[in-house]
Amino acid sequence: MGFKMGIVGLPNVGKSTLFNALTRTAAAQAANFPFCTIEPNVGEVGVPDERLDKLAEIAGSKQIIPTRMTFVDIAGLVKGASKGEGLGNQFLANIREVDAIAHVLRCFEDGDVTHVEGRVDPVADAETIETELMLADIESIEKRLQNIVRKVRGGDKEAVQQERLLKQALAELEEGRPARVVEVDEDDEKAWKGLQLLTTKPVLYVCNVSEADAASGNAQSERVAEMAAKEGNATVVISAQIEEEISQLEPDEAAMFLEEMGLAEAGLDRLIRAGYELLNLETYFTVGPKEARAWTIRRGTMAPQAAGVIHGDFERGFIRAETIAYTDFVSLGGEQGAKEAGKMRAEGKSYEVKDGDVLHFLFNA
């Protein structure tokens, strides 16, 4: 399981440039005018993980298969999008399909790149987008509440639950707060997720800075960090221009370029890590002579459900998981060494898979 992150922002903040760099493609036309992205562009990238390379080296795996992350480049939102301004309704519908939102905020000055509002103010840009998403949610909730009146009167349990959750969300939105602040009971989680409200999506602010500010950020990115801290959201500082340049280089050249720019790693790595934290994700591995492969799960996933990420039959017929911690696999020279040292464990259905576990599943077909 990977996850899908929607890249959103006002026009000309660097969304498409960042998307092109991250997906190593030119699928999104990066141009200096609003709405150059008319349909959402979708790209998948392998999630970089040094542990996978190390495991493959030890096991002599012929193939390395990283887990995947999907990025969706969603065309620029503008003020009034919730009422259909720009191409708002279409764009808002695309946001419903993603797991998380990356707000790309312009934190650079460039007279050659126009800003739709005629100024550079990333905090105001973030507020514009959040407001449009909240207005869209309010309109959606009011329509839904009208549509389920009869069912609620008839005592339909699902409708009653839905009405209660919609009213909780509406109360927060009318106070100017996103629906993600609503605390939902475990029994309501499935129904809550089914509402697909735009402002329940986790948010990551991506501060797009100039090349000169890539290593340490600037005053604008600091303002965004302060805003994010108050909201309980996260930020990442990236130079889309640098990422685009890196994407055209061979790995050795890219490493040298990063070093020259004073950067320890590519922005992609930091963005993915922040995304994993945002969605509470972790990675486990399957390793053998044929392939070394990474799999993404949510933290707290039990062994049978982790097996189900590979194939539904693995979950349905789950017997046990032969488990080796990553550090043991590496320090003891692989599976055989771990077995001989007593570091391979047989775990059952109640085992909570840990980040970095090397697993082999036994199941009934």
C-alpha positions in Angstrom: 0.0 0.0 0.0 1.3 3.3 -1.0 -0.6 6.5 -0.7 -1.9 9.3 -2.9 -0.9 12.9 -2.2 -2.6 15.8 -4.0 -0.3 18.8 -4.8 -2.5 21.9 -4.5 -1.9 25.6 -4.4 -2.7 28.9 -6.1 -1.6 29.3 -9.8 2.1 29.9 -10.4 3.5 28.7 -7.0 5.5 25.9 -8.5 3.2 22.9 -8.2 3.7 21.6 -11.7 7.5 22.2 -11.6 7.6 20.2 -8.3 5.5 17.5 -9.8 7.7 17.2 -12.8 10.7 16.9 -10.7 9.3 14.4 -8.2 8.0 12.1 -10.9 10.9 12.6 -13.2 8.5 13.3 -16.0 7.4 16.3 -18.1 3.8 15.2 -18.0 2.7 18.4 -16.3 3.2 21.5 -18.4 5.0 24.0 -16.2 4.1 27.4 -17.7 3.9 31.0 -16.4 0.1 31.4 -16.7 -2.8 30.2 -14.5 -4.6 26.9 -15.2 -1.8 25.4 -17.4 -2.8 22.1 -15.6 -6.3 21.4 -16.8 -6.6 17.8 -15.8 -4.9 16.3 -12.8 -1.6 14.7 -13.7 -0.8 11.5 -11.8 2.7 10.1 -11.3 4.1 7.3 -9.2 7.6 7.3 -7.7 9.5 4.6 -5.9 10.0 5.5 -2.2 13.8 5.7 -1.5 14.9 3.5 1.4 18.5 2.7 2.0 17.4 -0.3 4.1 16.0 -2.0 1.1 19.3 -1.8 -0.8 21.1 -3.2 2.2 18.8 -6.1 2.5 19.0 -6.9 -1.2 22.8 -6.8 -1.0 22.9 -9.3 1.9 20.3 -11.6 0.4 21.8 -11.4 -3.1 18.3 -10.4 -4.5 18.2 -10.2 -8.2 15.5 -7.4 -8.2 14.8 -4.5 -5.8 11.2 -3.3 -5.7 10.5 -0.2 -3.6 7.1 0.7 -2.3 5.3 3.4 -4.3 3.9 6.9 -3.7 1.4 8.5 -6.0 1.5 12.2 -6.6 -1.5 14.0 -8.1 -0.8 17.5 -9.6 -4.1 19.3 -9.2 -4.6 22.5 -11.2 -4.4 25.9 -9.4 -7.2 26.9 -7.1 -8.3 30.5 -6.9 -10.5 32.6 -4.6 -14.1 31.6 -5.4 -13.2 28.0 -6.4 -15.9 26.7 -4.1 -18.4 28.6 -6.3 -16.9 27.4 -9.6 -14.4 30.2 -10.2 -11.4 29.2 -12.4 -12.2 25.5 -12.9 -12.9 25.2 -9.2 -15.6 22.4 -9.0 -13.5 20.1 -11.1 -10.4 20.7 -9.0 -12.3 20.3 -5.7 -13.6 16.9 -6.9 -10.1 15.8 -7.7 -9.0 16.6 -4.1 -11.6 14.3 -2.7 -9.7 11.3 -4.2 -6.4 11.8 -2.4 -5.2 10.7 1.0 -3.4 13.9 2.0 -2.9 17.4 0.7 0.4 19.1 0.0 -0.1 22.8 0.0 2.6 24.3 -2.2 3.2 27.8 -1.0 5.3 30.4 -2.9 8.1 31.6 -0.6 10.3 33.2 -3.3 10.4 36.5 -5.1 10.7 36.5 -8.9 9.4 39.4 -11.0 9.3 37.2 -14.1 6.8 34.8 -12.5 3.4 36.5 -11.9 1.3 35.8 -8.8 -2.5 35.6 -9.3 -3.0 38.0 -6.4 -0.1 40.3 -7.4 1.9 39.7 -4.2 4.0 37.1 -2.4 2.3 36.1 0.9 2.4 32.3 1.6 0.3 32.6 4.8 -2.5 34.4 2.9 -2.3 31.9 0.1 -2.7 29.0 2.6 -5.7 30.8 4.1 -7.3 31.3 0.7 -7.1 27.6 -0.2 -8.3 26.5 3.3 -11.2 28.9 3.1 -12.3 27.6 -0.4 -12.1 24.0 0.9 -14.1 24.9 4.0 -16.8 26.7 1.9 -17.0 23.7 -0.4 -17.5 21.4 2.6 -20.2 23.6 4.1 -22.1 23.5 0.8 -21.7 19.7 0.5 -22.8 19.1 4.1 -25.9 21.3 3.8 -27.0 19.4 0.7 -26.4 16.1 2.3 -28.4 17.0 5.4 -31.3 17.9 3.2 -31.1 14.6 1.3 -31.1 12.4 4.4 -34.0 14.0 6.3 -36.5 11.3 5.4 -34.2 8.5 6.3 -33.4 10.1 9.6 -37.1 10.5 10.4 -37.6 6.8 9.5 -35.0 5.8 12.1 -32.4 4.6 9.6 -29.3 4.0 11.8 -26.7 4.9 9.1 -28.5 8.1 8.3 -28.8 9.0 12.0 -25.1 8.5 12.4 -24.3 10.4 9.2 -26.5 13.3 10.3 -24.7 13.5 13.7 -21.3 13.5 12.1 -22.2 16.0 9.4 -23.6 18.4 12.1 -20.4 18.0 14.1 -18.3 18.9 11.1 -20.6 21.8 10.2 -20.4 23.3 13.7 -16.6 23.5 13.4 -16.6 24.8 9.8 -19.0 27.6 10.7 -16.6 28.7 13.4 -13.9 28.9 10.7 -12.1 25.7 11.6 -11.5 22.7 9.3 -13.3 19.4 9.8 -10.1 17.7 10.7 -10.3 19.2 14.2 -13.4 17.0 15.0 -12.5 14.2 17.4 -14.2 11.0 16.1 -14.9 7.9 18.2 -13.5 4.6 16.9 -17.1 3.4 16.1 -17.6 6.4 13.9 -14.3 6.3 12.0 -15.5 4.3 9.0 -18.6 6.5 8.5 -16.5 9.7 9.1 -14.0 8.7 6.4 -17.0 7.9 4.1 -18.1 11.5 4.2 -15.0 12.4 2.1 -14.9 16.0 3.4 -12.1 18.1 1.9 -10.9 19.6 5.2 -10.5 16.2 6.9 -7.5 15.5 4.7 -4.2 15.8 6.5 -2.2 18.8 5.4 1.5 19.3 4.7 2.8 22.7 3.8 5.5 22.7 1.1 7.5 26.0 1.1 8.8 26.5 -2.4 11.9 28.7 -2.0 14.7 29.9 -4.3 17.9 27.9 -4.8 19.8 30.3 -2.4 17.3 29.6 0.4 17.0 25.8 -0.1 19.3 24.8 2.7 18.0 27.1 5.5 14.7 28.6 4.3 13.8 32.2 4.6 11.6 34.7 6.4 8.5 33.6 4.4 9.0 29.9 5.1 9.5 30.7 8.8 6.1 32.5 8.8 4.6 29.3 7.3 6.3 27.1 10.0 4.8 29.3 12.7 1.3 29.0 11.2 1.7 25.2 10.8 2.8 24.8 14.4 -0.3 26.6 15.6 -2.5 24.4 13.5 -0.6 21.2 14.4 0.4 20.7 10.7 3.9 20.0 9.3 6.1 21.9 6.8 8.9 21.0 4.4 11.2 23.5 2.7 11.9 22.6 -0.9 13.3 24.4 -4.0 11.2 23.1 -6.9 13.9 24.5 -9.2 16.6 22.5 -7.6 14.5 19.3 -7.6 13.8 19.8 -11.3 17.6 20.1 -11.9 18.4 17.0 -9.8 15.8 15.0 -11.7 17.8 15.4 -14.9 21.1 14.2 -13.4 22.6 10.8 -12.9 22.7 9.6 -9.2 26.4 10.4 -8.7 26.0 13.9 -10.3 22.9 14.5 -8.3 24.8 13.7 -5.1 27.6 16.1 -6.0 25.1 18.8 -6.9 23.3 18.5 -3.6 26.6 18.7 -1.7 27.5 21.9 -3.6 24.1 23.4 -2.6 24.7 22.5 1.0 21.9 19.9 1.1 22.1 16.6 2.8 19.4 14.9 0.7 16.9 15.6 -2.0 13.7 17.3 -1.2 11.8 14.2 -2.4 13.2 12.2 0.5 12.1 14.8 3.0 8.7 15.2 1.4 8.1 11.4 1.5 9.2 11.1 5.1 6.9 14.0 6.1 4.1 12.3 4.2 4.7 9.0 6.0 4.6 10.8 9.3 1.4 12.7 8.2 -0.4 9.5 7.4 1.1 7.3 10.1 2.8 5.0 7.7 5.6 2.5 8.0 7.5 0.0 5.9 8.1 -3.8 6.2 10.2 -5.9 3.8 10.1 -9.3 2.1 13.5 -10.6 1.1 14.8 -13.5 -0.9 17.1 -14.5 -3.8 14.5 -13.5 -6.4 13.6 -10.0 -5.0 13.8 -7.6 -2.1 10.6 -5.7 -1.8 9.2 -2.9 0.5 5.6 -2.7 1.5 3.7 0.2 3.1 1.3 -0.2 6.0 -0.3 2.1 8.6 1.3 2.0 12.0 -0.5 -0.5 14.3 -1.3 -2.9 11.5 -1.6 -6.5 12.6 0.3 -9.3 10.8 -2.7 -10.8 8.9 -3.7 -7.4 7.5 0.0 -6.7 6.6 0.0 -10.0 4.7 -3.2 -8.9 3.0 -1.3 -5.9 1.4 0.6 -8.5 -0.7 -2.5 -10.6 -1.5 -5.9 -11.1 0.0 -5.3 -14.9 0.2 -2.4 -14.3 2.5 -4.7 -12.5 5.0 -7.6 -15.0 4.7 -5.5 -18.0 5.1 -2.9 -16.5 7.5 -1.1 -19.0 9.8 1.9 -17.1 11.1 4.6 -14.6 10.2 8.3 -15.5 10.5 9.7 -12.2 11.6 13.3 -10.8 11.8 14.0 -7.2 12.9 15.9 -5.2 10.3 18.9 -4.6 12.6 19.2 -8.3 13.4 18.9 -9.3 9.7 21.8 -6.9 8.9 24.1 -7.5 11.9 23.7 -11.3 11.6 24.3 -11.5 7.8 20.8 -12.4 6.7 18.1 -14.9 7.4 20.3 -18.0 8.2 22.4 -16.0 10.6 19.3 -14.7 12.3 17.8 -18.2 12.6 21.0 -19.6 14.1 21.1 -16.7 16.6 17.5 -17.3 17.6 16.4 -14.0 16.2 13.7 -15.3 13.9 10.4 -15.2 15.7 7.1 -16.9 14.8 4.3 -14.3 15.3 0.6 -14.9 15.2 -2.5 -12.9 14.4 -2.2 -10.5 17.3 1.3 -9.4 16.3 1.6 -5.7 15.5 4.1 -5.3 12.6 7.0 -2.9 13.3 8.7 -0.6 10.9 11.6 -2.4 9.2 10.5 -5.9 10.0 11.6 -8.6 7.5 8.6 -10.9 7.1 7.8 -14.3 5.6 4.1 -15.3 5.7 2.8 -18.8 6.0 -0.8 -19.3 5.0 -3.4 -21.8 3.9 -4.3 -21.4 0.2 
